[in-house]
Amino acid sequence: MEVDHPKLLGNAEAVAARLREIRAPHIAPLTSFVEQLRHELSGAGEIPYFDPWDAGVNAEILFLLEAPGPRAIRSGFVSRNNPDETAKNFFELTAAAGLDRKKAIVWNAVPWYIGKGKRIRAASSFDLEAGLRQLPKLLQLLPKLKIIVLVGRKAENAALHIDQTHYVMFKCPHPSPLFVNNAPGNREKILSVLRQVRETIAHNKPLQAPT
C-alpha cells in the first residue's frame, strides 16, 4: 500500500489503484449509493466516489463540506488526498488533531460538481436544497455514525435535514486557503473543533459542541 500523504491523487497511478478498491466490502455500499445518484440525477454535474482509504460504512464521523471541487472531479474521489490546497489543509489538520481517517468519511452537502470547467461557483440555496435531499439516504448506510461535522457556512444548512437526537453535531470553519491563511489564529480555530471531535470519539460520550 502506498504511503498516505497530501496530494497523492495527483498521480495517475495512485488514482487507478484507488479505483480498484471501490468494491471493497467497507466501501461498496457507498460506491453503489454514488452510482445510483449518478443514474437518478443524470442532469446534475459529475459526482465523485467516496474514498476507500476512509472508513466507508464503518464511519463514526462524517465530515460534510460544501461541494466537490475540480480536482475531486479529476481524481474521481472526495478525498483528503486530492491535489489541491484545501484537501492538503484538511489532511494535515485532521492528522494534527489525532483523528484516524479509518473512523471517518468525507462528503458534500451538494454531491455533484457545480462549476464550469476548472472554475467552481458557490453553492446556491437551490443547489443546497437539492443536494441535501440525498443526505438521509446516506445516513441510513452509516449504522456506526456518531458525529457529523458541518464544515463551512454552506454545509451548516444540513442541520435542518438531520435528526440531531441521533448524532453529536459540530460546526467547523472551512479549511480552504482563503480561511486558513487569512489570519494567524484561523488554523487553530479548525484544530480546536477537530480536537473536540477526537475527544468525543475517544471517550464515547458527547461533549458540548461549538456553535
C-alpha positions as CSV (number, residue, x, y, z in Angstrom):
1,M,0.0,0.0,0.0
2,E,1.3,3.4,-0.9
3,V,2.3,5.8,1.9
4,D,-0.5,8.2,2.8
5,H,0.3,11.8,2.1
6,P,-1.3,15.0,0.9
7,K,-1.9,15.4,-2.9
8,L,-1.3,11.7,-3.5
9,L,-4.2,11.6,-6.0
10,G,-2.3,14.0,-8.3
11,N,-0.6,10.8,-9.5
12,A,-2.5,8.9,-12.2
13,E,-1.2,5.5,-10.9
14,A,-2.5,6.3,-7.4
15,V,-5.9,7.2,-8.8
16,A,-6.0,3.9,-10.8
17,A,-5.0,2.0,-7.6
18,R,-7.8,3.8,-5.6
19,L,-10.4,2.9,-8.2
20,R,-9.5,-0.8,-7.9
21,E,-10.6,-0.5,-4.2
22,I,-14.1,0.9,-4.7
23,R,-15.8,-2.6,-4.4
24,A,-14.1,-3.5,-1.1
25,P,-16.7,-4.6,1.5
26,H,-16.5,-1.5,3.7
27,I,-16.9,1.0,0.7
28,A,-19.1,-1.0,-1.7
29,P,-22.4,0.2,-0.4
30,L,-21.3,3.8,-0.7
31,T,-20.0,3.2,-4.2
32,S,-23.4,1.8,-5.1
33,F,-25.0,4.9,-3.5
34,V,-22.9,7.2,-5.7
35,E,-23.7,5.2,-8.8
36,Q,-27.4,5.3,-8.0
37,L,-27.2,9.0,-7.6
38,R,-25.5,9.3,-10.9
39,H,-28.3,7.4,-12.5
40,E,-31.1,9.3,-10.8
41,L,-29.5,12.7,-11.2
42,S,-28.1,12.4,-14.7
43,G,-28.9,16.0,-15.4
44,A,-26.7,17.2,-12.5
45,G,-22.9,17.6,-12.5
46,E,-20.4,14.8,-12.0
47,I,-20.5,13.0,-8.7
48,P,-17.2,11.6,-7.3
49,Y,-16.8,8.5,-5.2
50,F,-16.2,8.2,-1.5
51,D,-12.6,7.5,-0.8
52,P,-11.9,3.8,0.0
53,W,-9.0,4.7,2.2
54,D,-11.5,6.2,4.7
55,A,-13.9,4.3,6.9
56,G,-16.8,3.6,4.5
57,V,-19.9,2.2,6.2
58,N,-17.9,1.8,9.4
59,A,-17.6,5.6,9.8
60,E,-18.2,7.1,13.2
61,I,-17.6,10.6,11.9
62,L,-19.0,12.3,8.8
63,F,-17.3,15.5,7.6
64,L,-19.7,17.3,5.4
65,L,-18.3,20.1,3.2
66,E,-20.0,22.3,0.5
67,A,-19.4,20.7,-2.9
68,P,-16.7,18.8,-4.8
69,G,-14.0,20.9,-6.5
70,P,-12.5,20.4,-9.9
71,R,-9.6,18.3,-8.5
72,A,-12.2,15.9,-7.0
73,I,-13.8,15.6,-10.4
74,R,-10.5,14.9,-12.0
75,S,-9.5,12.3,-9.4
76,G,-13.0,10.9,-9.2
77,F,-12.9,10.9,-5.3
78,V,-14.0,13.1,-2.5
79,S,-10.6,12.8,-0.7
80,R,-8.2,14.4,1.6
81,N,-5.6,13.1,-0.9
82,N,-6.8,15.3,-3.8
83,P,-4.1,17.6,-5.3
84,D,-5.4,20.9,-4.0
85,E,-4.6,23.2,-1.1
86,T,-8.0,22.7,0.7
87,A,-7.5,18.9,0.7
88,K,-4.0,19.3,1.8
89,N,-5.1,21.5,4.7
90,F,-7.8,19.0,5.7
91,F,-5.3,16.1,5.6
92,E,-2.8,18.0,7.7
93,L,-5.3,19.4,10.2
94,T,-7.1,16.1,10.9
95,A,-3.7,14.4,11.3
96,A,-2.5,17.1,13.7
97,A,-5.7,16.7,15.7
98,G,-5.0,13.0,16.0
99,L,-8.1,11.9,14.0
100,D,-7.8,8.5,12.4
101,R,-9.2,8.6,8.9
102,K,-10.3,5.0,9.3
103,K,-13.0,6.4,11.6
104,A,-14.4,9.0,9.2
105,I,-15.7,9.7,5.7
106,V,-15.9,12.9,3.8
107,W,-18.8,14.0,1.7
108,N,-20.5,17.2,0.4
109,A,-23.8,18.9,1.0
110,V,-24.1,19.2,-2.8
111,P,-22.7,15.9,-4.0
112,W,-22.2,17.0,-7.7
113,Y,-19.9,19.4,-9.4
114,I,-21.5,22.9,-9.7
115,G,-18.7,24.6,-11.5
116,K,-17.8,25.0,-15.2
117,G,-14.6,23.6,-16.4
118,K,-11.9,24.2,-13.7
119,R,-13.8,27.0,-12.0
120,I,-16.3,26.1,-9.3
121,R,-19.0,28.6,-8.1
122,A,-20.5,29.0,-4.7
123,A,-23.5,26.7,-3.9
124,S,-26.9,28.5,-4.2
125,S,-29.8,27.8,-1.9
126,F,-31.3,25.8,-4.8
127,D,-28.1,23.7,-5.0
128,L,-28.1,23.0,-1.3
129,E,-31.8,22.2,-1.1
130,A,-31.4,19.7,-4.0
131,G,-28.2,18.2,-2.6
132,L,-29.3,17.8,0.9
133,R,-32.4,15.8,-0.1
134,Q,-29.9,13.0,-0.7
135,L,-28.4,13.2,2.8
136,P,-30.9,11.0,4.7
137,K,-30.2,8.1,2.2
138,L,-26.6,8.3,3.0
139,L,-27.2,8.4,6.8
140,Q,-29.1,5.1,6.5
141,L,-25.9,3.5,5.2
142,L,-23.9,4.5,8.3
143,P,-25.0,2.5,11.3
144,K,-22.0,3.3,13.4
145,L,-22.1,7.1,12.8
146,K,-21.9,9.2,16.0
147,I,-20.7,12.6,14.9
148,I,-21.4,14.9,12.0
149,V,-19.1,17.8,11.4
150,L,-20.5,20.6,9.2
151,V,-17.5,22.2,7.5
152,G,-18.1,25.7,6.3
153,R,-21.1,28.0,6.4
154,K,-22.9,26.4,3.4
155,A,-22.7,23.0,4.9
156,E,-24.4,24.2,8.0
157,N,-27.7,24.1,6.1
158,A,-27.5,20.4,6.5
159,A,-28.5,20.7,10.2
160,L,-32.2,21.1,9.1
161,H,-32.0,17.7,7.4
162,I,-30.6,15.7,10.3
163,D,-32.2,14.3,13.3
164,Q,-29.9,15.8,15.9
165,T,-31.1,13.5,18.7
166,H,-29.1,10.7,16.9
167,Y,-25.8,12.5,16.4
168,V,-23.4,14.9,18.0
169,M,-23.1,17.9,15.7
170,F,-20.1,20.2,15.3
171,K,-19.6,23.3,13.1
172,C,-16.1,23.8,11.7
173,P,-14.6,26.5,9.6
174,H,-13.7,25.5,6.1
175,P,-10.1,24.5,5.5
176,S,-9.7,26.5,2.3
177,P,-6.5,28.6,2.0
178,L,-8.8,31.7,1.9
179,F,-9.7,31.0,5.5
180,V,-6.6,29.2,6.9
181,N,-4.2,31.8,5.5
182,N,-6.3,34.8,6.3
183,A,-5.3,35.3,9.9
184,P,-2.8,33.6,12.2
185,G,-5.4,32.1,14.5
186,N,-7.6,30.5,11.9
187,R,-5.7,27.2,11.7
188,E,-6.1,26.9,15.4
189,K,-9.8,27.5,15.2
190,I,-10.2,24.5,13.0
191,L,-7.8,22.4,15.1
192,S,-9.9,23.2,18.2
193,V,-13.0,21.8,16.7
194,L,-11.2,18.7,15.4
195,R,-9.7,18.0,18.8
196,Q,-13.2,18.1,20.3
197,V,-14.3,15.6,17.7
198,R,-11.4,13.4,18.7
199,E,-12.2,13.6,22.4
200,T,-15.8,12.8,21.8
201,I,-14.9,9.7,19.9
202,A,-12.2,8.7,22.4
203,H,-14.5,9.0,25.4
204,N,-17.6,7.7,23.6
205,K,-19.7,10.5,25.2
206,P,-21.0,13.8,23.8
207,L,-19.2,17.0,24.6
208,Q,-20.6,20.5,24.3
209,A,-20.4,21.1,20.5
210,P,-19.3,24.6,19.5
211,T,-21.8,27.0,17.9
